[in-house]
Amino acid sequence: MTGIIILAAGASSRFGSPKQNLIYQGQTLLQRAVQTALTCLHCQKVIVVLGANEGVIRPNISDQMVHITYNTDWQEGMASSIRLGVTEMLRLEPRVTSIILMLCDQPFVDPFLLSQLTDKNEHSDCGIIASSYRDVVGAPALFDAKYFPELLQLKGQEGAKKIIEAHPDDTLTIPFPLGAIDIDTTDDLERLNQAG
C-alpha cells in the first residue's frame, strides 16, 4: 500500500506570508494538495506535516480526512519534516510499502500524476519513481520501502533529491513539465493567477 506525505512546514520566508494559505482557483495551495492526495485511488493514507505558522494553516485543512502532524523542528529544514512524516506513516500504517512525497507549492500536481507514480512502481523494478521537469528530477516522488531508512537519515536542508541522485540506476522518471511552476514569490503567484 502507498501513503502520501505532504510537506507543508516551511516558513515561506521568500514569500513573506504562509504560502500554504495562498488562494489559487478558489482553494488554498495546501487544500489543493490535500484534495489531490485524497483523490489518488491507490493511496491509502495521507499525512500533512505542518511547522511554521501552524496555527493559521491547520484550520483550513482540519476538516479533511488527513492525519496532521506538527514538526517542532521545522527550522532545521526539510529533512526534519521528511523524517517525521515517514515515522508517522510507519506508526499509523506499518504495512505501507511505498511513500509519495508531495510539496504544497506545486499547484499542477493532479491525481493522474500520482496514479502514474504508483502505476510505474507496480510495473517496474525501480524503487524510486520521480517527476522530471526543467532538468530537475524531484517531487512528487515515490519511494519504495527499501528507501525508508535513507529518508529517516536525512539531515538539515537535505531533501529527498539527495536519495534520488544517489540511486540513478534505480530511478524511473515521469515527465511533469508543469512541475517547474512552484510558488516562491508574489510574482510567481501573480503569473500563475494570470495564466489560470
Secondary structure, 3 states (H helix, E strand, C coil): CEEEEEEECCCCCCCCCCHHHCEECCEEHHHHHHHHHHCCCCEEEEEEEECCCHHHHHHHCCCCCCEEEECCCHHHCHHHHHHHHHHHHHHHCCCCCEEEEEECCCCCCCHHHHHHHHHHHHHCCCCEEEEEECCEEEEEEEEEHHHHHHHCCCCCCCCCHHHHHHCHHHEEEEECHHHHCCCCCHHHHHHHHHHC
